[in-house]
Amino acid sequence: MTEPSSRGGVSPARPSMPAEIDVEVRDLTKRFGAVLAVDHVSLQIRRGEFFSILGPSGCGKTTTLRIIGGFEFPSEGDVFLRGCMATGVPPYRRSTNMVFQQLALFPHLSVFENIAFGLRVRRTPARDVHRKVAAVLGLVDLVGLGDRSIRHLSGGQKQRVAIARALINEPAVLLLDEPLGALDLKLRLQMQSELKALQHRLGTTFIYVTHDQGEALVMSDRIAVMRGGRVEQIGTSYEIYARPRTRFVATFIGEANVLEARVIGAEADGMLRVDCHSLRVLVGAADAPASSGTALALSIRPEHVKIGRAADYYPNRWEGTVQEVIFMGAIIRCRVRIAASCVVTAEVHSDQADGLSPGAKLQIGWARESAVLLRE
């Protein structure tokens, strides 16, 4: 681990660090005894970006966030904040602030005093305290609630107080550790929208940890998907969802049909021909080896699978037998067998579901570009 600066702050900037990068973690590793919690993670987070770290429980996402904030020190690797070495620097000397999962509000203090706490610690003059707290109360839509007890707030209001308290000292980077996890669904959706709008207005870099795929897709400019302490893929919400690189990302983010496949050969237009459960399928070749005989997995989202007449226009098209029909309100989920060992799930709007019933024969298919070959 790199030692902290002898001046107690951050070390001089690395000349190679791009000015637009707010946070860089390089080859970050963290061990807790025999447990490898973070395994050689490297990230660059751009200034003003809403960046989410997404993954299941125990994948290392919160540990990574705590290392960025200085609440844990890495076993190996380094952290840079706006081009300055921050590895080993304590939290109060970093240009970051944290919104914790449990919020950690002071129940005996008012809304105003909770938000002002960081300013009081810094011995900010009273006039400036009142001015700054008033401004941030307006920012998080809590005007008029400064004197209210924390005990008398709703869950959403407590979330806003925690965010306001973290923003009051104007951090370069705001770290958020699953702050919406305890809220009910309706309030969580409302707070997602408010958080994204707030981040957009402020232009502050947000690093957001969550296990909720929908939450990450809705709010993030980019997402890092983690599993087992490692980063599986980094990309925009669209890239993570539409062009997953691994089987884990394809199945963790939304619903996906994942089918075993083997490369047969390449087409003149760059597409690949693959054997998939004895079916001949045309797919895009991006991020996949093209050599004949290579075993891969193929991912296709249910909403991209077309059935009935809608499948007539695709070269990837077969006759199938409906196995199951599940009503989900506006959407009908239909499982169709197209080979002895191949059952594919399709999703269609309810008004397109006429004639769908178990045992029905129909056409099923998808566009070549909709299928994605995965690395294991």
C-alpha positions in Angstrom: 0.0 0.0 0.0 1.3 3.5 -0.8 2.1 5.6 2.2 0.2 8.8 2.8 1.8 12.1 2.2 4.1 13.4 5.0 2.0 16.6 4.9 -1.1 14.7 5.9 -3.0 15.5 2.7 -2.9 14.2 -0.8 0.3 13.8 -2.7 1.2 15.7 -5.9 -0.7 14.9 -9.1 0.5 12.3 -11.5 1.4 14.0 -14.8 -0.4 11.3 -16.8 -3.8 11.8 -15.0 -6.4 13.4 -17.4 -7.9 16.6 -15.9 -11.5 15.3 -16.5 -11.0 12.2 -14.4 -12.3 12.8 -10.8 -11.6 9.4 -9.4 -9.2 6.6 -10.4 -8.6 3.4 -8.6 -5.8 1.3 -10.0 -5.3 -2.4 -9.4 -7.2 -2.2 -6.1 -7.1 -5.3 -3.9 -8.5 -5.7 -0.4 -8.2 -8.8 1.8 -9.9 -9.4 5.1 -7.8 -12.3 6.5 -8.3 -15.1 4.0 -11.2 -13.4 2.3 -10.4 -11.6 -1.0 -13.1 -8.9 -1.0 -11.8 -6.8 -3.9 -9.6 -8.4 -6.6 -7.5 -6.1 -8.7 -10.2 -3.6 -9.6 -9.4 -0.6 -11.8 -11.8 2.2 -12.6 -11.8 5.7 -14.0 -14.7 8.0 -13.1 -15.2 11.2 -15.0 -15.9 14.6 -13.5 -19.7 15.2 -13.2 -20.6 11.6 -13.8 -23.3 9.6 -12.1 -21.3 6.3 -11.8 -22.9 3.2 -10.3 -21.2 0.1 -8.9 -23.7 -2.7 -9.3 -23.6 -6.3 -8.1 -25.0 -8.9 -5.7 -24.3 -9.0 -2.0 -20.7 -9.8 -1.2 -19.3 -8.8 -4.6 -17.0 -6.1 -3.2 -18.9 -3.0 -4.3 -19.3 -1.4 -0.8 -15.7 -2.2 0.1 -14.6 -0.5 -3.1 -16.7 2.6 -2.2 -15.3 2.7 1.3 -11.7 2.5 0.0 -12.5 5.5 -2.3 -13.8 7.3 0.8 -10.9 6.4 3.0 -12.9 4.3 5.4 -10.9 1.3 4.4 -7.3 1.1 3.1 -6.4 -1.2 0.3 -4.1 -4.2 0.7 -2.7 -3.3 -2.7 -3.3 -0.7 -5.3 -3.9 3.1 -5.2 -6.7 5.7 -5.2 -6.4 9.1 -7.0 -8.8 12.0 -6.4 -8.7 14.7 -9.1 -5.2 13.6 -10.0 -3.8 13.5 -6.5 -2.7 10.4 -4.6 -5.2 9.7 -1.8 -4.2 6.2 -0.8 -3.8 6.1 3.0 -5.3 9.6 3.4 -8.1 9.6 6.1 -11.7 10.5 5.1 -11.7 14.0 6.6 -8.8 15.0 4.4 -10.4 13.8 1.2 -12.6 15.8 -1.2 -15.3 13.2 -0.7 -18.4 12.7 1.5 -20.5 9.6 2.1 -24.2 9.0 2.4 -24.4 5.7 4.4 -26.9 3.0 3.9 -28.2 3.5 7.4 -28.1 7.3 7.0 -26.4 7.8 10.5 -28.5 10.9 11.3 -28.4 12.3 14.8 -31.9 11.7 16.3 -31.4 14.3 19.1 -30.7 17.1 16.6 -33.0 19.0 14.3 -32.9 18.9 10.6 -31.0 22.2 10.5 -28.4 20.9 13.0 -27.9 17.6 11.3 -27.2 19.4 8.1 -25.0 22.0 9.8 -22.9 19.4 11.7 -20.0 19.3 9.2 -19.9 23.1 9.1 -19.9 23.3 13.0 -16.9 20.9 13.1 -15.0 23.1 10.7 -15.9 26.1 12.9 -17.6 27.9 10.1 -19.0 31.4 11.1 -22.6 31.3 12.2 -23.7 33.7 9.4 -22.2 31.3 6.8 -23.7 28.3 8.5 -27.2 29.7 8.2 -26.7 30.8 4.6 -25.3 27.5 3.4 -27.9 25.4 5.3 -30.7 27.5 3.9 -29.4 27.0 0.4 -29.0 23.3 0.7 -32.5 22.9 2.3 -33.9 24.5 -0.9 -31.8 22.2 -3.0 -33.2 19.1 -1.5 -36.8 20.4 -1.2 -36.9 20.7 2.7 -37.6 24.4 3.0 -39.4 25.2 6.2 -38.4 21.9 7.9 -35.2 23.1 9.5 -36.5 23.1 13.0 -38.2 19.7 12.7 -37.0 16.8 14.7 -35.4 13.9 12.7 -37.8 11.6 14.5 -40.8 13.3 12.9 -39.6 12.9 9.3 -40.8 10.5 6.7 -38.3 8.0 5.1 -37.9 10.2 2.0 -37.3 13.3 4.1 -34.6 11.5 6.1 -32.9 10.5 2.9 -32.9 14.2 1.8 -31.4 15.3 5.1 -28.6 12.7 4.8 -27.9 13.9 1.2 -28.0 17.6 2.3 -25.6 16.9 5.2 -23.2 15.2 2.7 -23.4 18.1 0.2 -23.0 21.0 2.7 -19.2 20.9 2.6 -19.3 20.9 -1.2 -17.4 17.6 -1.9 -15.9 17.0 -5.3 -17.2 13.5 -5.1 -20.4 12.2 -3.3 -20.3 8.5 -2.3 -23.7 6.8 -1.8 -23.9 3.3 -0.3 -27.4 1.9 -1.2 -29.2 4.9 0.4 -32.6 4.0 -1.0 -32.6 0.3 0.1 -34.9 0.8 3.1 -37.6 2.7 1.2 -40.8 1.2 -0.2 -41.0 0.8 -4.0 -43.1 4.0 -4.7 -40.8 6.2 -2.6 -37.7 4.6 -4.0 -38.8 5.4 -7.6 -39.5 9.0 -6.6 -36.1 9.4 -4.9 -34.3 7.9 -7.9 -35.7 10.6 -10.1 -34.9 13.3 -7.5 -31.3 12.1 -7.0 -30.6 12.1 -10.7 -32.1 15.5 -11.1 -30.1 16.8 -8.2 -26.9 15.4 -9.5 -27.6 17.0 -12.9 -28.2 20.4 -11.3 -25.1 20.3 -9.1 -22.7 18.7 -11.6 -21.1 16.8 -8.7 -19.6 13.4 -9.3 -21.8 10.7 -7.7 -20.5 7.2 -7.1 -23.6 5.1 -6.2 -23.5 1.5 -4.9 -26.5 -0.7 -5.4 -27.7 -4.3 -5.9 -30.8 -3.1 -7.7 -30.4 -3.4 -11.5 -33.3 -1.2 -12.4 -32.1 1.5 -10.1 -28.6 1.5 -11.7 -30.0 1.5 -15.3 -32.4 4.4 -14.6 -29.9 6.8 -12.9 -26.4 6.0 -14.2 -24.3 7.6 -16.9 -22.1 4.5 -16.6 -22.2 1.3 -14.6 -19.5 -1.1 -13.3 -20.9 -4.6 -12.8 -19.0 -6.5 -10.1 -19.0 -10.2 -9.2 -16.7 -12.0 -6.7 -14.5 -8.9 -6.1 -13.9 -8.3 -9.8 -15.4 -5.9 -12.4 -17.2 -7.9 -15.1 -18.1 -5.0 -17.4 -18.1 -1.2 -17.5 -20.5 0.7 -19.8 -23.5 2.9 -20.2 -26.9 1.6 -19.2 -27.6 0.7 -22.8 -24.3 -1.1 -23.3 -24.7 -3.1 -20.1 -28.2 -4.2 -21.0 -28.1 -4.5 -24.8 -24.5 -5.7 -25.3 -23.5 -7.8 -22.2 -20.0 -9.3 -22.5 -20.4 -12.2 -20.0 -23.0 -14.7 -19.0 -23.2 -13.2 -15.5 -23.9 -9.7 -16.8 -26.5 -11.0 -19.3 -28.5 -12.8 -16.6 -27.9 -10.4 -13.7 -29.2 -7.3 -15.7 -32.8 -8.0 -16.5 -34.1 -11.2 -18.1 -32.2 -13.0 -20.8 -32.3 -16.2 -22.8 -28.8 -17.7 -22.6 -28.2 -20.6 -25.0 -25.1 -22.8 -25.5 -23.6 -22.2 -29.0 -20.6 -23.3 -31.1 -19.1 -21.2 -34.0 -19.5 -22.8 -37.4 -18.1 -20.0 -39.6 -18.2 -16.4 -40.6 -20.4 -14.6 -43.2 -19.1 -12.1 -45.7 -20.8 -9.2 -43.8 -18.9 -10.1 -40.5 -21.8 -12.0 -39.0 -21.1 -15.4 -37.5 -23.0 -18.7 -38.1 -23.3 -20.7 -34.9 -24.9 -24.0 -34.0 -27.3 -23.6 -31.1 -29.0 -26.7 -29.9 -28.8 -28.0 -33.5 -30.3 -24.8 -34.8 -28.3 -22.6 -37.3 -28.3 -19.1 -36.0 -26.8 -15.9 -37.4 -25.3 -13.5 -34.8 -23.1 -10.4 -34.6 -19.3 -11.1 -34.1 -18.5 -8.3 -31.8 -16.3 -9.2 -28.8 -16.3 -12.9 -29.7 -13.7 -15.1 -31.4 -14.6 -16.1 -34.9 -12.6 -19.3 -35.1 -14.7 -22.4 -36.1 -15.5 -24.7 -33.3 -15.3 -22.2 -30.5 -17.8 -22.8 -27.7 -19.7 -19.8 -26.5 -23.0 -18.7 -25.1 -25.7 -16.7 -26.9 -27.9 -14.1 -25.2 -31.2 -12.8 -26.5 -33.5 -10.6 -24.5 -37.2 -11.8 -24.3 -38.5 -8.5 -25.8 -36.3 -9.1 -28.9 -37.8 -12.5 -29.6 -40.7 -12.2 -32.1 -43.5 -14.7 -32.4 -46.2 -15.3 -35.0 -46.3 -13.0 -38.0 -43.8 -10.6 -36.4 -41.1 -13.3 -36.9 -41.7 -13.7 -40.7 -39.1 -11.0 -41.6 -36.1 -12.6 -39.8 -33.5 -15.1 -41.2 -33.3 -16.5 -37.7 -36.8 -18.1 -37.7 -38.2 -21.5 -36.8 -41.5 -23.2 -35.9 -42.0 -23.6 -32.2 -44.5 -25.0 -29.7 -45.9 -22.9 -26.9 -45.1 -24.4 -23.5 -46.3 -21.8 -21.1 -48.2 -18.4 -21.2 -47.8 -16.1 -18.2 -50.0 -13.0 -17.9 -48.1 -10.0 -16.4 -50.5 -7.1 -17.0 -49.4 -5.1 -20.0 -46.9 -7.9 -21.0 -47.5 -11.6 -21.8 -44.5 -13.8 -21.2 -44.5 -16.9 -23.4 -42.1 -19.9 -23.3 -41.7 -21.6 -26.7 -39.8 -24.8 -27.5 -38.0 -24.6 -30.8 -35.8 -27.7 -30.4 -35.7 -30.8 -28.2 -33.4 -29.0 -25.7 -34.1 -25.4 -26.5 -36.9 -23.4 -24.9 -36.9 -19.6 -25.4 -38.9 -16.9 -23.5 -40.6 -14.2 -25.5 -42.4 -11.1 -24.3 -45.2 -9.5 -26.2 -47.8 -6.8 -25.5 -51.1 -8.2 -24.2 -53.0 -6.9 -27.2 -50.8 -9.1 -29.4 -51.5 -12.3 -27.5 -54.5 -13.7 -29.4 -54.2 -17.4 -29.9 -51.4 -17.9 -27.4 -52.0 -21.0 -25.4 -50.0 -24.1 -24.4 -49.5 -26.5 -27.3 -50.1 -23.8 -30.0 -47.7 -23.9 -33.0 -46.2 -20.7 -34.2 -43.2 -19.0 -35.9 -40.5 -17.6 -33.6 -37.4 -15.7 -34.5 -35.2 -12.6 -33.9 -32.9 -10.2 -35.7 -29.3 -11.1 -36.2 -28.2 -8.0 -34.4 -30.4 -8.8 -31.3 -28.4 -11.9 -30.4 -25.1 -11.3 -28.5 -22.3 -13.8 -28.1 -20.9 -13.9 -24.6 -17.5 -14.5 -23.0 -17.7 -17.0 -20.2 
